[in-house]
């Protein structure tokens, strides 16, 4: 076996046989799956073959059993005919003399002893038994009435009778043959022979199979197992159970169902069932186990019965399980052999790789030590120099071979700052990790050297077998010192530059804050200027709007004086009331313009959209009325937004003013402005659309730029829409424009909706 492992591992480790580990793992998985399928399919095939052979043998045993049952029972079917033709039987039935009956009992007993029948007896026309072969027993049929039995009813009508039942007197199962006893043409009695089936059960009880005899209703009438008696393999209807009970065929026995768990068809004449069987263990405890049987059946024409053979499949299943276990064990052993061989090949390969790697590492380390820029010195346990590499001589700028075997202090002098720590590291025998690696700064101090070289030395302990050793690493500090000084100078220069730049940035920030404050002031002035510009455009309409109430007030005042002179006080009071109403109307107009014209900061409070539209309309009403422009707007919008009332009115006034100018420039007969409000989720959109000619592509591109206007020369400053957009930005809203599909320009004001907290 070791030779086999070595040969197989050599085969695996050979270059042409080396496999990728992943591919090798997949190969193992594939082989394992194939072995499992082979194990499973092979077991099924073997099981199928053995079951088929068992079915052939069972069929032969079934035929033999059926022929034995038929031949044994057939010899009793003519015995009632012979008894019915016996003169002593007719004489006993005719005369009923005790001597004749006693003689008949003895003859019946002798006949049963010779024929090995169970019982023979003679019944009169009333169904009473007058003689029986078991007249000596306590369970004798003599005197018993069997008129209710079907075999008696058939014979008394002149036909041979057959019947099977559980004896009500003997409590033994039997098959009954009957025949009428004739006296001339008259029936004077019935001769009956009962065949006990227990002898067949004993005869076949020690076979390798179990058998069942099923009556026409499917009830087990005879079986090699007593616990299966009076049970059915299928299901009986309620009517069938009632009929069986009324016939007293099975006396007081309960008809139950066999504990069949599953059933499947194996062939045309065979089924495989799984049934629960009660078994007793060594301690006498009753257990329930599942057993599988091969079931085959055939009819017994003579009895109108079915005989079934149940062959346990336990032996086949145990053989299949054993075969599978042996096969699985072989597969496992094979897999283990292959695995061990593969593992050994890997171990050999890893060992070879490790040896090669160690050889390579040693050569690499030697090359590194010889060519590294760091100086390396090894010390013995007394801190004497054992070896050094060429880099140390390069740092010292002279040969140092004469220092071999001398103390390290002849080569290296530690700085005053690190002297105590360095001496503690050299003198300690502790294994503390902090002393195993100690870095200090010092210089080479060699006799006869031209100059000292500042170096950094690192001392570490070497883990060598059976002795203590140290390794000292030297690095030239000249360049590092120079770099550190340059970095220090650069850092100082940078700090000075940062301070200067910070001061400049602070001055720039101060100027920027001042410019932002001026920009805000300028923006407020521009907004106020735009308001005043709108008010200037509306002044003519305002004069007209105020002139009419003033004229009416003068008329009402003159008339009121005349009414007072004529002492018509009621008419004078009415004129004064009209004057008061006109005064209030003029006050509302002036107040709205004063609110619109005042300065203020943007606020974010809940405002009613309908109120803002009504306020803008009051301001624009004189101009719109003068231009004969009709405005279509909703009058009951229940929507609130987060905005500033004055600034929202200013935006709406600007949009209405631009719409009015666009309509007048278009010179169209349809002078109409449409305002609509559309809430959408958390936003509210206010659309203002005119019936003008719309906007050009250039106007849409530059519409919100300051001092850009699409109106005629000398009309407008080009600041209205730019300021309106800034106002919308300050209220976290938006202002957009487009050409409406039905004509004209449409502006959309978008604001955040205000929702009441529930």
C-alpha positions in Angstrom: 0.0 0.0 0.0 2.8 2.6 0.7 4.3 1.7 -2.6 0.9 2.4 -4.2 0.6 5.8 -2.5 4.2 6.7 -3.7 3.5 5.6 -7.3 0.2 7.4 -7.4 1.6 10.6 -5.8 4.5 10.6 -8.2 2.0 10.3 -11.0 0.0 13.2 -9.7 3.0 15.4 -9.0 4.5 14.9 -12.4 4.5 18.0 -14.6 2.2 16.5 -17.3 -0.3 15.4 -14.6 -0.5 18.5 -12.4 -4.0 19.8 -12.2 -5.4 23.1 -11.2 -6.8 22.9 -7.6 -10.3 24.2 -8.6 -10.4 21.8 -11.6 -9.3 18.9 -9.3 -12.0 19.8 -6.8 -14.6 19.8 -9.5 -13.3 16.4 -10.7 -13.8 15.1 -7.1 -17.4 16.5 -7.1 -18.2 15.0 -10.5 -16.8 11.6 -9.5 -18.7 11.7 -6.2 -22.0 12.5 -7.9 -21.5 9.8 -10.5 -20.8 7.3 -7.7 -23.9 8.4 -5.9 -26.0 8.0 -9.0 -24.5 4.6 -9.7 -25.1 3.6 -6.1 -28.7 4.7 -6.2 -29.5 3.4 -9.7 -27.7 0.2 -9.2 -29.5 -0.5 -5.9 -32.9 0.2 -7.6 -32.0 -2.1 -10.6 -30.9 -4.9 -8.2 -34.0 -4.4 -6.1 -36.2 -4.5 -9.2 -34.6 -7.7 -10.4 -34.8 -9.4 -7.0 -38.5 -8.3 -6.6 -39.2 -9.7 -10.1 -37.6 -13.0 -9.2 -39.6 -13.1 -6.0 -42.8 -12.4 -7.9 -42.2 -15.4 -10.1 -41.5 -17.7 -7.1 -44.5 -16.2 -5.3 -46.8 -16.9 -8.2 -45.8 -20.6 -8.2 -46.4 -20.8 -4.4 -49.7 -19.1 -4.8 -50.8 -21.5 -7.5 -49.7 -24.4 -5.3 -51.5 -23.0 -2.3 -54.7 -22.5 -4.3 -54.6 -26.0 -5.8 -54.1 -27.5 -2.3 -57.0 -25.6 -0.9 -59.3 -26.5 -3.8 -58.3 -30.2 -3.8 -58.7 -30.6 0.0 -62.0 -28.8 0.2 -63.3 -30.4 -3.0 -63.3 -33.9 -1.5 -65.9 -32.8 1.1 -68.4 -31.3 -1.3 -70.1 -34.6 -2.1 -70.2 -35.9 1.5 -73.6 -34.3 2.3 -75.0 -36.1 -0.8 -73.7 -39.4 0.5 -75.2 -38.8 3.9 -78.5 -37.8 2.4 -78.7 -41.1 0.6 -78.0 -43.1 3.8 -81.1 -45.2 4.9 -80.2 -44.7 8.6 -80.4 -40.9 8.1 -83.8 -41.1 6.5 -85.0 -43.5 9.1 -83.8 -41.3 12.0 -85.5 -38.2 10.3 -88.7 -40.2 9.6 -89.2 -42.1 12.9 -87.1 -40.1 15.4 -86.4 -43.1 17.5 -83.6 -42.5 20.1 -81.9 -45.8 19.2 -81.7 -44.8 15.6 -80.4 -41.3 16.5 -77.8 -42.8 18.8 -76.6 -45.2 16.1 -76.5 -42.3 13.6 -74.4 -40.1 16.0 -71.8 -42.9 16.3 -71.8 -43.4 12.5 -71.3 -39.6 11.9 -68.5 -39.6 14.4 -66.8 -42.5 12.7 -67.2 -40.9 9.2 -65.6 -37.7 10.5 -62.7 -39.6 12.0 -62.1 -41.3 8.6 -62.6 -38.2 6.4 -60.9 -35.8 8.8 -63.9 -33.4 8.4 -64.6 -31.0 11.1 -68.3 -31.8 11.8 -71.2 -33.6 10.2 -74.8 -33.2 11.4 -78.4 -33.9 10.3 -81.1 -31.2 10.6 -84.9 -31.7 10.4 -87.3 -29.6 8.4 -87.7 -27.2 11.4 -83.9 -26.5 11.5 -83.3 -28.5 14.6 -80.2 -30.7 14.7 -81.2 -34.3 15.6 -77.7 -35.9 15.2 -74.1 -34.7 15.0 -70.6 -36.1 14.9 -69.7 -34.0 17.9 -72.6 -35.3 20.1 -70.1 -36.2 22.9 -68.7 -32.6 23.2 -70.1 -29.8 25.3 -70.3 -27.7 22.1 -72.4 -30.3 20.4 -74.7 -29.2 17.6 -77.5 -31.6 18.7 -80.5 -29.6 19.7 -79.3 -26.5 18.0 -81.5 -24.7 15.5 -79.8 -23.5 12.3 -82.8 -22.6 10.3 -81.3 -19.1 9.9 -78.3 -20.3 8.0 -78.4 -19.9 4.2 -77.1 -23.4 3.6 -80.2 -24.7 5.4 -82.5 -22.5 3.4 -81.0 -23.6 0.1 -81.2 -27.3 1.0 -84.7 -27.1 2.3 -85.7 -25.7 -1.1 -84.2 -28.7 -2.7 -80.8 -27.3 -3.8 -77.3 -28.1 -2.7 -76.1 -25.4 -0.3 -72.7 -23.8 0.4 -71.8 -21.3 3.0 -68.9 -20.1 5.1 -69.2 -18.6 8.6 -68.0 -18.4 12.1 -69.8 -21.1 14.1 -72.2 -19.7 16.7 -71.8 -22.8 18.8 -68.2 -24.0 18.3 -66.9 -20.5 17.6 -64.7 -22.0 14.9 -64.6 -20.9 11.3 -65.7 -23.4 8.7 -67.0 -23.9 5.2 -70.4 -25.6 5.0 -71.8 -28.1 2.4 -75.5 -29.1 2.6 -77.8 -31.4 0.7 -81.6 -32.2 1.1 -82.7 -35.6 2.4 -85.5 -36.9 0.3 -88.2 -39.4 1.2 -89.7 -40.0 -2.2 -90.4 -36.6 -3.6 -90.6 -34.9 -0.1 -87.7 -33.3 1.8 -87.6 -34.6 5.3 -84.3 -33.0 6.4 -80.9 -31.6 5.5 -77.4 -33.3 5.7 -74.5 -30.8 6.5 -70.7 -31.2 6.5 -68.5 -28.5 8.0 -64.9 -28.2 6.9 -62.6 -26.6 9.5 -60.1 -24.3 7.8 -57.8 -24.2 10.9 -55.9 -27.2 9.6 -54.8 -25.3 6.5 -53.6 -22.4 8.5 -51.5 -24.6 10.7 -50.2 -26.4 7.6 -49.0 -23.2 5.9 -48.1 -21.1 9.1 -44.4 -21.9 8.9 -43.9 -20.8 5.3 -41.7 -17.8 4.2 -44.9 -16.0 3.4 -48.3 -15.2 4.9 -51.6 -16.0 3.2 -55.1 -14.6 3.3 -58.4 -16.1 2.2 -60.9 -13.4 1.4 -64.6 -14.0 1.1 -66.6 -12.3 -1.7 -67.0 -9.2 0.5 -63.2 -9.0 0.9 -63.3 -10.0 4.6 -60.3 -12.1 5.7 -61.9 -15.5 6.5 -58.7 -17.5 6.9 -55.1 -16.3 7.5 -51.7 -17.5 8.7 -51.9 -14.6 11.2 -54.7 -14.6 13.6 -54.6 -10.8 14.1 -55.6 -10.3 10.4 -58.8 -12.3 10.7 -62.1 -10.6 10.1 -60.4 -7.5 8.6 -60.7 -6.1 5.1 -58.0 -4.9 2.8 -60.3 -2.3 1.3 -63.4 -0.3 2.5 -66.9 -1.7 3.1 -70.0 0.4 2.8 -72.4 0.8 5.6 -75.0 -1.3 3.8 -72.5 -4.1 3.3 -71.6 -4.0 7.0 -75.3 -4.2 8.0 -75.9 -7.1 5.6 -72.9 -9.1 7.1 -74.0 -8.4 10.6 -77.6 -9.5 10.0 -76.4 -12.8 8.4 -74.5 -13.6 11.7 -71.8 -14.9 9.5 -69.1 -13.7 11.8 -71.3 -13.7 14.9 -70.1 -10.8 17.2 -66.7 -10.2 15.5 -66.0 -6.5 14.6 -65.1 -6.0 11.0 -62.1 -3.7 10.8 -59.6 -2.5 8.2 -56.1 -3.9 7.8 -53.5 -1.2 8.8 -52.3 -0.7 5.3 -50.3 2.6 5.1 -49.6 2.7 1.3 -50.3 0.6 -1.8 -48.9 0.8 -5.2 -49.2 -1.4 -8.3 -46.2 -3.5 -9.1 -47.5 -5.5 -12.0 -50.8 -6.7 -13.4 -51.2 -9.4 -10.8 -49.1 -8.0 -7.9 -49.1 -5.0 -5.6 -46.6 -3.7 -3.1 -48.2 -2.6 0.2 -46.8 -1.1 3.4 -48.5 -2.2 6.5 -48.2 -1.6 10.3 -47.4 -4.8 12.2 -47.4 -5.3 16.0 -44.2 -7.0 17.3 -43.0 -7.8 20.7 -39.4 -7.1 21.8 -37.2 -9.1 24.2 -38.7 -7.3 27.2 -42.2 -8.1 26.3 -43.1 -4.6 25.1 -45.4 -4.3 22.1 -44.1 -2.2 19.3 -45.5 -1.1 15.9 -43.2 -1.4 12.9 -43.7 -0.7 9.2 -43.2 -3.7 6.9 -43.5 -3.9 3.1 -45.0 -6.9 1.4 -45.3 -8.1 -2.2 -49.0 -9.1 -2.5 -50.3 -11.6 -5.2 -53.8 -13.1 -5.3 -55.9 -15.4 -7.4 -59.5 -16.7 -7.2 -60.6 -20.1 -5.8 -63.5 -20.9 -8.1 -64.9 -23.8 -5.9 -65.4 -21.5 -2.9 -65.8 -18.2 -4.7 -62.9 -17.0 -2.5 -59.7 -15.0 -3.2 -56.5 -16.4 -1.9 -53.6 -13.9 -1.4 -50.0 -14.4 -0.6 -48.0 -11.6 1.3 -44.2 -12.0 0.9 -42.2 -9.7 3.1 -39.6 -7.5 1.3 -37.5 -7.1 4.3 -34.8 -9.6 3.2 -34.5 -7.8 -0.2 -34.3 -4.4 1.4 -31.7 -5.6 3.8 -29.7 -7.1 0.9 -30.0 -3.8 -1.0 -28.9 -1.8 2.1 -26.0 -4.1 2.6 -25.0 -3.9 -1.0 -25.2 -0.1 -0.9 -23.2 0.0 2.3 -20.5 -2.2 0.8 -20.5 -0.1 -2.4 -20.4 3.1 -0.4 -17.6 1.8 1.7 -15.7 0.9 -1.4 -16.2 4.3 -2.8 -15.2 5.9 0.5 -12.1 3.9 0.7 -11.2 4.7 -2.9 -11.8 8.4 -2.3 -9.7 8.3 0.8 -6.9 6.5 -1.1 -7.1 9.2 -3.9 -7.3 11.9 -1.3 -4.3 10.6 0.7 -2.4 10.2 -2.5 -3.3 13.8 -3.6 -2.4 15.1 -0.1 0.9 13.3 -0.1 1.7 14.7 -3.5 0.9 18.2 -2.3 3.0 17.7 0.8 5.9 16.5 -1.3 5.4 19.4 -3.7 5.1 21.9 -0.8 8.2 20.5 0.9 10.1 20.8 -2.4 8.8 24.3 -2.9 9.7 25.2 0.7 13.3 23.9 0.3 13.6 25.8 -3.0 12.1 28.9 -1.4 14.4 28.7 1.6 17.4 28.3 -0.8 16.1 31.3 -2.8 15.5 33.3 0.3 18.9 32.7 1.7 20.5 33.8 -1.6 18.1 36.8 -1.7 19.0 37.7 1.9 22.7 37.5 1.1 22.1 39.7 -1.9 20.0 42.2 0.1 22.6 42.3 3.0 25.4 42.9 0.5 23.7 45.5 -1.6 21.4 47.2 0.9 22.1 50.9 1.6 21.7 50.4 5.3 24.7 49.4 7.3 24.3 46.0 9.1 26.4 44.8 12.0 25.9 41.6 14.0 27.0 41.4 17.7 27.7 38.3 19.8 26.4 37.9 23.3 29.2 40.2 24.6 28.3 42.9 22.1 31.4 42.4 20.1 31.3 42.8 16.3 30.9 39.5 14.5 30.2 40.7 11.0 29.4 43.7 9.0 28.3 44.5 5.4 29.9 46.8 2.9 27.3 49.5 3.5 28.8 50.2 7.0 32.3 50.7 5.4 30.6 53.0 2.8 29.1 55.1 5.6 32.4 55.2 7.6 34.3 55.9 4.3 37.1 53.5 5.3 37.7 49.7 5.7 36.4 48.3 9.0 37.7 44.7 8.9 40.1 45.6 11.8 37.1 46.1 14.1 35.9 42.5 13.9 35.9 41.0 17.4 36.1 44.5 19.1 33.4 46.1 21.1 30.7 48.1 19.3 31.7 51.3 21.2 34.9 51.4 19.1 32.7 52.0 16.1 29.7 53.9 17.4 29.2 56.7 19.9 25.6 57.3 21.1 24.3 60.9 21.6 24.0 62.2 25.1 20.2 62.2 24.9 19.9 58.5 24.1 22.9 57.2 26.1 20.9 55.8 29.1 18.3 54.1 26.9 21.0 52.6 24.7 23.1 51.3 27.6 19.9 49.8 29.2 19.2 48.0 25.9 22.7 46.6 25.7 22.9 45.4 29.3 19.4 44.0 29.8 18.7 40.3 29.5 14.9 40.8 29.6 12.7 39.7 26.7 10.6 42.8 26.9 9.5 43.7 23.4 10.3 47.4 24.1 14.0 46.5 24.6 14.2 44.2 21.6 14.0 47.1 19.2 15.7 50.3 20.3 16.5 53.2 18.0 19.0 56.0 19.0 21.0 58.7 17.2 24.8 58.9 17.3 27.9 59.0 15.1 30.8 56.9 14.0 33.9 57.6 16.1 36.8 55.7 14.5 40.4 56.2 15.2 42.1 57.8 12.3 38.9 58.9 10.6 38.9 62.3 8.9 35.4 63.2 10.0 32.5 62.0 12.1 29.3 60.7 10.4 26.0 61.2 12.1 23.9 58.0 11.9 20.8 56.4 13.4 21.2 53.0 14.9 18.5 50.4 15.6 19.3 47.6 18.0 17.2 44.4 17.9 17.7 40.9 19.3 18.1 38.0 17.0 16.3 34.7 17.8 19.1 32.2 17.3 19.3 28.7 18.7 21.5 28.2 21.8 22.9 31.7 22.0 22.0 35.3 22.1 22.9 37.7 19.4 22.0 41.2 18.2 21.7 43.1 15.0 22.5 46.8 14.6 21.2 48.7 11.6 22.8 52.0 10.7 21.2 54.7 8.5 23.0 57.9 7.3 21.4 60.9 9.0 23.2 63.6 7.0 20.6 63.8 4.2 17.8 63.5 6.7 19.1 66.3 8.8 19.4 68.4 5.7 15.9 67.5 4.7 14.6 68.2 8.2 16.2 71.6 8.2 14.8 72.4 4.7 11.3 71.2 5.9 11.6 73.4 9.0 12.5 76.4 6.9 9.8 75.7 4.4 7.2 75.3 7.2 8.2 78.7 8.7 8.0 80.4 5.3 4.6 78.7 4.7 3.3 79.9 8.1 4.3 83.5 7.2 2.7 83.2 3.8 -0.5 81.8 5.3 -0.7 84.6 7.8 -0.3 87.2 5.0 -2.8 85.4 2.8 -5.2 85.1 5.7 -5.0 88.8 6.3 -5.7 89.5 2.6 -8.7 87.1 2.6 -10.1 88.8 5.7 -9.9 92.2 3.9 -11.5 90.7 0.8 -14.3 89.1 2.8 -14.9 92.4 4.5 -15.2 94.2 1.1 -17.4 91.4 -0.2 -19.8 91.6 2.8 -20.0 95.4 2.2 -20.7 94.9 -1.5 -23.4 92.3 -0.7 -25.1 94.7 1.7 -25.0 97.4 -1.0 -26.3 94.9 -3.5 -29.2 94.1 -1.2 -29.9 97.8 -0.8 -29.8 98.3 -4.5 -32.1 95.3 -5.1 -34.7 96.8 -2.6 -34.4 100.1 -4.4 -34.9 98.4 -7.8 -38.0 96.6 -6.5 -39.3 99.9 -5.1 -38.5 101.6 -8.4 -40.4 98.9 -10.3 -43.4 99.5 -8.0 -43.3 103.2 -8.6 -42.9 102.6 -12.3 -46.1 100.5 -12.2 -47.8 103.2 -10.2 -46.7 105.8 -12.7 -48.2 103.8 -15.5 -51.4 103.5 -13.5 -51.6 107.2 -12.5 -53.8 108.2 -15.4 -56.3 105.5 -14.6 -56.1 106.4 -10.9 -56.9 110.1 -11.7 -59.9 109.0 -13.7 -61.0 106.5 -11.0 -60.8 109.3 -8.4 -62.2 112.1 -10.6 -65.6 110.4 -11.0 -66.3 110.1 -7.2 -65.1 113.7 -6.7 -67.5 115.0 -9.3 -70.3 113.0 -7.7 -69.4 114.3 -4.3 -69.7 118.0 -5.5 -73.1 117.3 -7.1 -74.4 115.6 -4.0 -73.0 118.5 -1.8 -74.7 121.2 -3.9 -78.0 119.4 -3.9 -77.7 118.8 -0.2 -77.3 122.6 0.4 -80.4 123.3 -1.6 -82.3 120.6 0.3 -81.2 122.2 3.6 -82.4 125.6 2.4 -85.8 124.1 1.6 -85.7 122.2 4.9 -85.9 118.9 3.1 -83.8 117.1 5.6 -84.4 113.5 4.5 -83.2 114.2 0.9 -80.2 116.1 2.4 -79.4 113.1 4.7 -79.5 110.8 1.7 -77.0 113.0 -0.3 -74.7 113.0 2.7 -74.8 109.2 2.9 -73.9 108.9 -0.8 -71.0 111.3 -0.2 -69.8 109.1 2.7 -69.9 106.0 0.6 -67.9 107.7 -2.2 -65.4 108.9 0.3 -64.8 105.3 1.6 -64.5 104.1 -2.0 -61.8 106.7 -2.7 -60.0 105.8 0.6 -59.9 102.1 -0.4 -58.3 103.0 -3.7 -55.7 105.2 -2.1 -55.0 102.7 0.7 -54.3 99.9 -1.8 -51.8 102.0 -3.7 -50.1 103.1 -0.4 -49.7 99.4 0.7 -48.4 98.5 -2.8 -45.9 101.4 -2.8 -44.4 100.8 0.7 -41.0 99.2 1.2 -40.5 96.0 3.2 -38.7 92.8 3.6 -39.9 89.4 2.2 -41.8 87.3 4.7 -43.0 83.7 4.6 -46.4 83.6 6.1 -49.6 81.8 5.1 -51.6 84.0 2.8 -54.8 83.5 0.9 -54.3 83.3 -2.9 -57.8 84.7 -3.6 -57.0 87.8 -1.4 -53.7 88.4 -3.3 -55.4 88.1 -6.7 -58.2 90.5 -5.6 -55.7 93.0 -4.3 -53.7 92.9 -7.6 -57.0 93.3 -9.5 -58.0 96.4 -7.4 -54.7 98.0 -8.3 -54.9 97.1 -12.0 -58.7 97.7 -12.4 -58.6 101.3 -13.6 -56.0 100.6 -16.3 -57.8 97.4 -17.4 -61.1 99.2 -17.5 -59.6 102.1 -19.5 -58.1 99.6 -22.0 -61.4 97.6 -22.1 -59.7 94.4 -21.2 -61.8 91.6 -19.7 -60.3 89.5 -16.9 -61.5 85.9 -16.3 -60.5 84.7 -12.9 -61.9 82.4 -10.2 -63.7 84.1 -7.4 -63.7 81.4 -4.7 -60.3 79.7 -4.4 -59.7 78.1 -1.0 -55.9 77.8 -1.3 -53.2 79.2 0.9 -49.5 79.5 0.1 -46.3 80.4 2.1 -45.3 83.9 0.7 -45.5 87.7 1.4 -48.8 89.4 0.5 -47.3 92.6 -0.8 -44.6 91.0 -2.9 -47.0 88.4 -4.3 -49.3 91.3 -5.3 -46.4 93.1 -6.9 -45.6 90.0 -9.0 -49.2 89.6 -10.1 -49.5 93.3 -10.9 -46.3 93.1 -13.1 -47.8 90.1 -14.9 -51.2 91.8 -15.4 -49.4 94.9 -16.6 -47.3 93.0 -19.1 -50.4 91.1 -20.3 -52.2 94.4 -20.8 -49.3 95.8 -22.8 -49.1 92.7 -24.9 -52.9 92.9 -25.7 -52.7 96.6 -26.7 -49.6 96.0 -28.9 -51.4 93.1 -30.7 -54.4 95.3 -31.5 -56.7 92.3 -31.3 -60.4 92.5 -30.9 -60.4 89.7 -28.3 -59.0 91.6 -25.3 -58.9 89.0 -22.6 -56.7 87.9 -19.6 -57.3 84.5 -18.1 -56.1 83.7 -14.5 -56.4 80.2 -13.2 -55.1 78.4 -10.0 -54.1 74.8 -10.0 -52.9 73.0 -6.7 -50.6 70.1 -7.4 -49.5 68.0 -4.4 -47.3 70.4 -2.2 -47.2 73.2 -4.8 -49.7 75.8 -6.1 -49.5 77.1 -9.7 -51.0 80.5 -10.6 -51.3 80.9 -14.4 -51.7 84.4 -16.1 -52.4 84.1 -19.9 -53.0 87.0 -22.4 -54.6 87.0 -25.8 -51.6 88.8 -27.5 -49.3 87.5 -30.2 -47.1 85.5 -27.8 -43.3 85.5 -27.2 -40.6 85.0 -29.7 -37.8 82.5 -29.2 -35.3 85.2 -28.4 -37.7 86.8 -25.9 -38.2 83.4 -24.1 -34.4 82.9 -23.9 -33.7 86.4 -22.4 -37.0 87.2 -20.8 -35.8 87.3 -17.2 -32.6 89.2 -17.8 -32.3 92.7 -16.4 -33.1 95.6 -18.8 -34.3 93.3 -21.5 -37.7 94.1 -22.9 -39.7 92.9 -25.9 -42.0 96.0 -25.8 -41.8 98.9 -28.2 -39.0 101.4 -27.8 -39.6 103.8 -24.8 -42.0 101.4 -23.1 -40.8 99.8 -19.9 -37.4 99.5 -18.2 -37.0 95.8 -18.7 -36.8 95.2 -14.9 -40.3 94.0 -14.1 -39.8 90.3 -14.9 -36.2 90.2 -13.6 -37.4 91.7 -10.3 -40.4 89.4 -10.2 -38.2 86.4 -10.6 -35.9 87.5 -7.8 -39.0 88.1 -5.6 -40.1 84.5 -6.4 -36.7 83.2 -5.5 -36.8 84.9 -2.2 -40.2 83.3 -1.5 -38.8 79.8 -2.5 -40.9 79.9 -5.6 -40.5 80.0 -9.3 -41.6 82.0 -12.3 -41.7 80.5 -15.8 -43.1 81.6 -19.2 -44.2 79.9 -22.4 -46.5 80.3 -25.4 -49.9 78.8 -24.9 -51.1 76.3 -27.5 -54.2 78.3 -28.1 -52.3 81.6 -28.6 -50.8 84.3 -26.4 -48.2 84.1 -23.7 -48.7 82.3 -20.4 -46.7 83.0 -17.2 -46.8 80.5 -14.3 -46.1 81.5 -10.6 -45.2 78.4 -8.5 -45.3 78.6 -4.7 -45.2 76.2 -1.8 -48.7 75.2 -0.5 -49.6 75.8 3.1 -51.3 72.9 4.9 -53.0 73.2 8.2 -51.6 70.9 10.9 -54.1 68.2 11.8 
